[in-house]
């Protein structure tokens, strides 16, 4: 069969954006192209110098940088011009599949698909608002989440998840893990590295406040501002706080953003990667990148992170009303009874314990690449095509 054309709609997409959904979409597009199909990413303006030929910018919508998520309804107060433009774009390229990568910034709630085009709705985080209700009311051909964890959270929140599919995020780049002798050197003296977006839920400030003064090795944190935030100045506030906290600590450095191609080399040079997010990761892109290069991961034992990491690191439990175990969604009263300052201290203890146990550390390092071996762009793209195309339409471009 002939190759197919897939349109991936994500208004906030930019190359090298320090954000998980943008990177996941780019990885899926790369895998589809590797299999011989055409993948087009549809995003809002303005254009950037890094835009490639398969990134199509809308002329009817430009987004400020940073954009407030609450501003998007105002920017789309009259959605008809955007709906018509996307419909025309998808018709013009002959899209076989239209993938709305979110209910709002992926335009799932508008569903501007030409007749005969199959539709997929992606949920990268839990939402139970009107846009998701509108998106599901359009009856997309499939709904995709990045993990069974998120599908389960949606079901617990009352959404009908019958027929939904979990599709892991792919690893965009390939970097070989360090050799065994280099991994041992890293265990003994290498830096602990953290990579995250400047968002309070990434837990960087709590981690810095709990950082032990006698760690005896560098701590290097890449903290980047994305093109969106929850309130005006949020990212600047996070950056200022974290820089001030780091300035009081020996051997702790806040580093600027790195391009996507440098994420894995940065994490490959770490003794260990810390993922201190105080909200459950619905997938865990940073952890996956670290695992792919043989770097053990330490994080909180909730969300998809424990499944993704397996025995290739240490997961730290958190107290919830005096107990341990599975955590409900961290909203409302649940968040109030979790002591993330104590949780951050536990992360550091788990870090030092793992680094001090050579046998356990190297077992984790050997297991790490195996945890994400199937998360290649091509394999994830194959699964995407399997779940979005009907059996009678499924192409064999990669056969």
Secondary structure, DSSP 8 states (H G I E B T S, - for coil): ----EEEEE-TT--TT-S-HHHHHHHHHHHHHHHTT-EEEEEEEE---TT--TTEEEEEEEE--SSEEGGGHHHHTSSTHHHHHHHHHHHHHHT-SEEEESSSSTT-TTT----TT-EEEEEESS---SHHHHHHHHT--SEEEESSHHHHHHHHHTT---TT-EE----B-S------HHHHHHHHHH-EEEEEEES-GGG-HHHHHHT--TT--S-EEEEEE--SEESSTTHHHHHHHHHHHHHHTSTTEEEE----GGGHHHHHHTEEEEEE--SS--SS-HHHHHHHHTT--EEEES-TTHHHHHTTSEEEE---BTTB-S----S-THHHHT--HHHHHHHHHHHHHHHHH-HHHHHHHHHHHHHHTTT-BHHHHHHHHHHHHS-TTT---TT-
